[in-house]
């Protein structure tokens, strides 16, 4: 099978005149149009873009279903909805809950991920977070990262790919070092940390921050001096990757532009942070692990309208927002959505492609084509 007459999106630009050759469900070659073997079935993409499949490191749910249900049915519904927005691989993300409930999710993902191919693993967001920056998470289930809790999570190191942790918590620095040593990506988030503790976490292996600008400390006075928080540390440290929920609600265009100027394409990782309200009509009610929420004007909110409750976005929506609202070139916005960072928990997953429409302003996914050149390394 050969995909021809497409505009191929690479990390460094967009190229015409190339063809993608697929054999037995794998990308066999990307070559000049005249070099492809014509014995293959030809699929003409009529000048549409052909892009890497999107990778979402932070997704809780969709269509009224939540990762915390720990069921194959819920997982499939979540993956199918996000596939409609171009996501070909994702990390199912937990909410702050009793540790036993989180362990159930890890076990369920271990059981079902081979049958639900978009699932690469789990992002544990909570319970190791700050009560001062809990956001929509349930504060009563927040706990410190005790050695016992860390050991229980490490029993699922094969599926645990990412952990969000507040570095200021007792035991957090030790936990970060242990997770990092086991190849688990550590992200600072839901944190009220000061600059020096963020640096200490970085020194022990923290290489990213969770939903930048949201639920994190920023510069404030300590005594008579103004001291940086997690936000400024992340902006200033070249080796920190910043998650960004570019849905147009969590972060304003000015702040997104500031992040882009500070970090560049290589320092930003687009994530949806989508919750069970994603894909539901306005007025729909849903739960974020027992917290009542509602969808209004396409936005997920706590039922009392006091705060956002994740997003209703798909990855294609974030790419469109970065192009239109921030002015990022399309190939850079796609790179931010395909997670090509060195410390990524999915850095070995390559070769997924999907078709997006010809118009940048009208970006949509008419069909998702999932072809993998190389399997993830064990």
PyMOL commands that set and color helices and strands:
alter all, ss='L'
color gray80, all
select helices_A, chain A and resi 33-35+67-69+72-83+99-112+131-133+139-141+147-154+172-181+195-203+230-236+253-263+265-267+315-326+330-337
alter helices_A, ss='H'
color red, helices_A
select strands_A, chain A and resi 2-4+7-10+13-15+18-23+26-32+42-44+49-52+54-59+61-62+65-66+87-93+119-125+160-165+185-188+208-209+220-222+225-227+241-244+268-270+285-288+291-296+299-302+353-356
alter strands_A, ss='S'
color yellow, strands_A
deselect
rebuild
show_as cartoon
